[in-house]
Amino acid sequence: MEASSFTDLFAPDSGLQQAMVLPPTICSKDALSVSGIVAGAVHECTPVLVNGSGLEAKQSWLKAAARIASENNNGRTLLAHTLIAGASAYFQLDDVLADFDIWSSLVFAGKEMPQDVGSLPPNAKATDRSAAKFELAFSYASNVRRFFSTGEGKIGLGPSMMQPSDQVVILHGGKTPFILRPVDFGHKLLGQCYVHGIMQGEAVQEQRSKLKFSLRFRLR
């Protein structure tokens, strides 16, 4: 399962070309300068989740993620979609909220689940199959990630190095938003992120409606 096929689902920079007043990319010997927009700032994030760290660690991480989502007025449906990085179609989840509810109830009941539906017995319950599909999607999307909120109340999944005050940025040509950290004379690129509600160009359209133009990010 290749990450490239996963990110093909998204187009967060949709419309950014029309909004630019700067060339999209400029290279120099010590930095890459890319145009884009700031879509938000990280407000709070969970610890890093690592597959295989145990059921207790998963339960603790999920409780923290659910709290952050709730405190930012994001319901269970948005939480469920965010935990799998919005890839319900990719993982063939027909009813994300129902699958999430089945899966989470089993997680907190202390049941370990396979990540391969094919490994289940032929007579496996439909609920076990739903839980196994969600487990696969969750493990793929959330491994070595932090769940986070932005100052604007959005929720997402981001890289392990992220921390509060980092920036959520949409860069020209990017298939996902990115987490950047301001540093001396530029920004440090920490990695890709998923933020529910900005994955199809919504943040770009909002910036354009406010007559804001793209910025230049010097990535070091």
C-alpha atoms as one frame of an Amber mdcrd trajectory, in Angstrom:
protein
   0.000   0.000   0.000   1.735   3.125  -1.253   1.330   6.507   0.399   1.236
   8.180  -3.021  -2.067   6.498  -3.886  -3.433   7.580  -0.506  -2.578  11.245
  -1.002  -4.061  11.238  -4.506  -7.406  11.631  -2.725  -6.598  15.218  -1.763
  -6.000  18.576  -3.432  -5.530  21.138  -0.637  -3.785  23.576  -2.992  -6.738
  23.692  -5.381  -7.061  27.278  -6.553  -3.692  28.340  -5.167  -2.226  28.890
  -8.642  -4.864  31.542  -9.348  -4.245  33.189  -5.977  -0.482  33.478  -6.388
   1.341  36.685  -7.136   4.739  34.995  -6.681   6.516  32.274  -8.688   5.606
  28.892  -7.107   9.149  27.664  -6.368  12.640  29.170  -6.236  15.727  27.098
  -5.422  18.958  28.357  -3.900  22.040  26.571  -2.626  20.856  26.506   0.995
  17.055  26.608   0.854  13.930  25.929  -1.180  11.539  28.844  -1.440   7.915
  27.818  -2.048   4.755  29.888  -2.227   1.727  28.977  -0.140  -0.650  30.076
   2.592  -0.898  29.635   6.356  -4.067  27.660   7.104  -3.727  27.737  10.888
  -1.490  27.239  13.901  -1.200  24.141  16.072  -2.932  24.681  19.413  -2.683
  21.294  21.156  -1.494  17.822  20.253  -1.415  14.337  21.720   1.690  12.255
  22.332   2.942  10.188  19.394   1.110   6.950  18.653   3.280   4.027  17.531
   1.797   0.796  16.210   2.656  -2.120  18.452   3.062  -0.009  21.597   0.243
  -1.887  23.278  -3.481  -1.649  23.873  -3.162   0.663  26.874  -1.133   3.173
  24.876  -3.723   3.094  22.072  -6.577   3.624  24.537  -4.792   6.561  26.180
  -4.051   8.169  22.805  -7.652   7.762  21.668  -8.993   9.299  24.874  -6.720
  12.314  24.363  -7.767  12.637  20.715 -11.476  12.419  21.623 -11.036  15.084
  24.303  -9.280  17.463  21.914 -11.979  16.926  19.269 -14.773  17.495  21.787
 -13.226  20.631  23.248 -13.065  22.086  19.733 -16.722  21.275  19.006 -15.920
  18.462  16.592 -18.348  15.558  16.827 -17.726  11.841  16.569 -18.191  11.805
  12.805 -15.382  14.316  12.248 -13.233  12.484  14.798 -13.782   9.186  12.977
 -12.873  10.662   9.589  -9.788  12.360  11.018  -8.479   9.183  12.669  -8.282
   7.559   9.225  -7.141  10.758   7.482 -10.329  11.021   5.446  -9.601   7.871
   3.443 -12.889   6.010   3.850 -13.171   5.295   0.124  -9.580   4.095  -0.097
 -10.159   1.580   2.711 -13.686   0.711   1.527 -15.446   1.854   4.680 -19.128
   2.188   3.837 -20.266   3.815   7.105 -17.322   5.478   8.833 -19.130   6.462
  12.018 -20.739   3.041  12.481 -17.426   1.284  11.804 -15.666   3.657  14.201
 -18.211   3.030  16.959 -17.852  -0.748  16.595 -14.056  -0.504  16.493 -13.696
   1.886  19.423 -16.024  -0.176  21.613 -13.845  -3.224  21.003 -10.650  -1.265
  21.634 -11.893  -0.057  25.012 -13.193  -3.544  25.779  -9.577  -4.673  25.530
  -9.871  -6.672  22.311  -6.927  -6.856  19.928  -7.959  -6.765  16.270  -6.262
  -7.950  13.077  -5.425  -5.420  10.392  -6.327  -7.859   7.629  -9.972  -8.740
   7.050  -8.768 -11.748   5.062  -7.258 -13.250   8.199 -10.681 -13.482   9.842
 -12.488 -16.842   9.733 -15.213 -17.258   7.075 -17.896 -17.189   9.758 -16.617
 -13.986  11.384 -19.276 -11.543  12.519 -20.024  -8.502  10.386 -19.031  -6.314
  13.327 -15.616  -7.984  13.491 -15.121  -7.345   9.782 -16.089  -3.689  10.184
 -13.705  -3.327  13.119 -10.849  -4.988  11.214 -11.288  -2.619   8.261 -11.278
   0.416  10.527  -8.240  -0.937  12.399  -6.328  -1.207   9.123  -7.247   2.356
   8.131  -6.460   3.735  11.580  -3.117   1.928  11.845  -2.061   3.158   8.416
  -3.104   6.781   8.968  -2.198   7.325  12.641   1.045   5.403  13.085   3.865
   7.646  14.356   1.455  10.586  14.301   0.019  13.105  16.703  -3.634  14.090
  16.794  -3.928  17.859  17.048  -6.180  20.886  17.005  -5.581  24.304  15.504
  -6.320  27.686  16.997  -9.257  27.862  14.597 -10.804  24.702  16.076  -9.946
  22.271  13.281  -8.571  18.796  14.027  -5.989  16.700  12.248  -3.126  14.220
  12.226   0.456  15.419  11.995   4.088  14.335  12.212   5.760  13.145  15.394
   8.009  16.220  15.665   5.177  18.750  15.694   4.335  20.853  18.730   2.009
  23.721  19.655   2.675  26.976  17.772   3.853  25.176  14.621   2.083  26.315
  11.458  -0.296  24.406   9.180   0.682  25.493   5.681  -0.583  24.690   2.197
   2.247  24.797  -0.311   1.910  25.082  -4.062   1.829  21.584  -5.577   1.428
  19.781  -2.259  -0.997  16.848  -2.100  -1.397  17.403   1.634  -0.953  20.372
   3.958   2.357  20.525   5.824   3.516  21.348   9.326   6.188  24.065   9.316
   8.103  25.559  12.210   9.421  29.118  12.023  13.193  29.177  12.481  15.899
  31.774  11.895  15.743  32.979   8.288  12.949  30.665   7.231  10.897  27.612
   8.149  11.680  24.013   8.992   9.528  21.455   7.170   8.400  18.841   9.720
   6.161  16.722   7.514   2.752  16.169   5.984  -0.504  16.465   7.865  -4.206
  15.839   7.460  -6.610  18.540   8.619 -10.302  17.866   8.241 -12.009  20.598
   6.253  -9.065  21.947   4.234  -8.101  18.951   2.098  -9.920  20.034  -1.070
  -8.914  23.668  -1.377 -11.245  25.134   1.250  -8.509  27.126   3.003  -7.336
  28.591  -0.300 -10.864  29.665  -1.178 -11.244  31.291   2.246  -7.998  33.222
   1.769  -9.105  34.397  -1.658 -12.464  35.546  -0.294 -10.557  37.709   2.192
  -8.341  39.067  -0.605  -5.239  37.614   1.020  -2.343  36.618  -1.199   0.115
  33.742  -1.037   3.294  34.035   1.020   6.850  32.881   0.438   8.169  30.098
   2.687  11.901  29.583   2.781  12.352  25.907   3.675  15.662  25.074   5.289
